[in-house]
């Protein structure tokens, strides 16, 4: 009986013994010969364009100044995180949540803010950039509204350093998605707020101003349309938005800058101005298309 | 005898005597004598009157013409009386009545045809065979011993030999005249009468000439010349089976020492041939059972030997196996089986060459012999839940031994706890067996007079293991009486009733010295050694000559496979009939699964609205609990198996059955049970917790493997310890380390530094089946669920490349800077740090896949002296390229994974939805566990090596040789003799190897031997070094 058992074990060993070249070896060797596919544009150029896109947080400040109350309904629920399982979705929604976090921050909604931070941390982990978030520090700061400034600072810094890091890692595509998500969410919130304040000129202009940023984003996405099907389909959606924005006119009037002394310090004053022509119809169209795209992104 | 019967007999006597010549004085006297033996003085008168009335004594002679008429009337009367007697008396009693009738007639020698006709009628109605009747008639009537020439007669006279042509048996003795013995074959009774002039004594009472006496069990005849003739000796002459049985049993035990050093037996010598029933008596603690055990070969004497037909039972076991039968004092029955099944499976194990019909016949035969055939379909039950009586249990115990007909049978107090009726039945049965040629030793306690007399010989032991007596039972009383000079020392039994009081013996042996106040003191009048001295003087044991041939036996063992099969069937049947056991064992697993799974199932989805498998944070703990449950069930179900069977094993040890077959049968049953239990557990667990069904089989297999391991472990402790309580106390001792070192409760790198190490599972944990099972389960659940399976490889490269490009390379670069900043330092500590860092960089890079452009440098040994700024530059460049390479790998892997997801989602006709898949098949907590996300230090340095702390599930182990099986916890694959094997397979193999090793330990009973060696230690220490050296 024992002999039979030993025999069986031995047979098992030999059956498994037919070795083959390890998978890792094969995979890495294959990779060595084939260059990773990427955009034909250099990382540097992409980086430059990315720099021109303002942080979504800047829009948030504008919203608070509009005097409207905090409304969590505008935001993407942090619970939705379980839906984001591809890097594409993760990166886009990291941007979305970043904007949402900024929005909760300016209204000092710390409780919600902490939830967003947790979701951001999780998404970042999923993208292997979790090291930029020290969730404990953020959590501690968030418990006290007096720390709002530092919180905002840290978060902004984090987003900046992530962008930078991703570029050094040849993963600018994530940066692009990340900024696109953030921008889209900001535009969405602005549109929602604007719809409640039809007379707020400033908000309407802000919406109109996004035309320039949209063009930049589309430019960035177009770099990847060959290599990344997800980004290509996002670009197609953006083109819909672009069609509405084509009706928005921005005229830029240049004037010589002047120097002024303010409190004994010399300041350069920009005298140029731009006028934005945008109709309420355009705004509502922009709102509905933005909402559509955003819904696709966050679902 | 009832009044009615006595009346009937009186009538019968009267009818016979009044025929042909009427009643004579002598005949009447005979009847009165008969009444005297049966009745008290007052009643005798009444019955004599009755007799006179029936026989017409004193009325004067009737005329002969009338007498013929009455004889017809008498014949009818006789028939009526005989029929009445027939209904109430046993066959033996009827034979005695018949003999009395004949004797009555013989007193006057008035054998008229009419008288004989009546007796003949009576014998017919009594169903006594005609032949036998003639023998009896001849025996009673004749006065010439030589005329008795048939096989059932034994003559004892002074002649040395007899004529070959004669059928009767003959024995030489110092006697005038002849002593005649007759056997009545149908009832197996012996009668004797003496024809001669001497005065002989039967059981101490003088024998009348030509008077027929019943020669009952234990009777002795002492001749005038001093010869003694014992019942057993007589029987031996009549019994052909005894004569043909070749058996010699010679015991000489010089000394038996217990492990404690006390002496159990001293100078015991016993020598017997076949066909004896020998009793062993003694005060408690005198060593009766010890003697029995030594003789049966269960205990080896310290000095001395036991020979059966010249074969030493301890050193030549193979020659005598199956010869010895042993019935211990305890019940050795399988309580769940019926009486019939108990015997049937026992028979099946003994007679391989029997077919079913023969087996059935044999079993029924034994059952009938023991009067158990009416009870054959009753469950044996235990003493608390009785279905059969104590006597029946005892008889069944004996039957189990009898069925295989061992030549020598040992019984330890077979009558204890039995009613006197049952006791007598049991001993009677043994007596019968001994008459068939078996040699039977019985330890007996407080036997009744009848039982005591049934023994052929009695061995009486005294305190301290001294033999005090060895000889015929009745003589024991006289011997002890004589030795203490008591009056009436020749009388062994009561003159009127024939009773023997064995208690007398012990009263004499243990008589205490009385102090001046008449109070008995603790001191004995005659100490055991003194009795032993007397014994030595008085008894010379005649050694039975060793018969030089193998003892008879009917045992034919089935082959090992068949034995296994029989064991399995028997055990299964007994388990099936135990409804409680079955119910508990089959319901335990699903019940536990239900409790466990229902409790840990909660609304786990992020909004808390519903249960989603993905977010069930209890899942990793559930897996551990499953393993603990499997271990626990496996242990509890097996822990009692061997202990419960131990008694039966002891009985079967005389059969020399295969231990391996027995164990294999246990394993077969336990493994089957484990398979069912774990399957029901897994099915219910999966159902409730909504675990993917394709994970069911591997999940089950791990639990089954674990449970089997626990089964064999349980059998080990079951075979090693003596009581079930000890075994159950052992269970936590075995289980808790399994829990502690399972890997989930306490991380392996946060254990005491004596056992803990970095980057590998501690050796001590490798000894735990739980750790292997848990790892196998977790790794398999993570890697092979439907969500993760297609992406695992991508994620692996992603994670490994990310680790190298984002963390490892930075760490290495930091070390590079440190080295070249401190290259010229004279500080010893710093120099050592520099050397160490240099070593770490080199080994880390050497072990890496990417070496492009740096192969030459890596091949040589790096020393601090050889380092140059040039080398520094080269290394820096290499690290940059290294980082770049792994960034590429990372991006490529991510891209491929994204492409794969996109492909699955957009395939024609596919309903693949990554979110749904992840919700249903993937568990976040499990992923966090195997990715070690809570670890803050992604990389640590330990003993000159860098260890990756995160994502263990994605790190392939790097074995140092083909035999290096060790890896970090949750490694996705393992090294088995130089090849890569999945963790699931590898870990299961390991547990099975552990199981096989445990089986080997079980087979050789290593644990039991180990524990026994501890037990002996205390004694050895006490005895000093001498004994220790011997061992």
Interface residues (C-beta under 8 A of the other chain):
Chain A: X1 X2 X5 X6 X9 X12 X13 X16 X17 X18 X19 X22 X23 X24 X25 X27 X28 X31 X32 X34 X35 X36 X37 X38 X79 X80 X81 X82 X83 X85 X86 X87 X88 X125 X128 X131 X169 X170 X171 X227 X228 X229 X230
Chain B: X605 X606 X607 X612 X614 X615 X660 X664 X793 X797 X798 X799 X802 X805 X806 X849 X850 X852 X887 X888 X889 X890 X891 X892 X894 X895 X897 X898 X899 X901 X902 X914 X915 X918 X919 X933 X938 X956 X976 X977 X978 X979 X980 X981 X985 X989 X992 X993 X996 X999 X1000 X1003
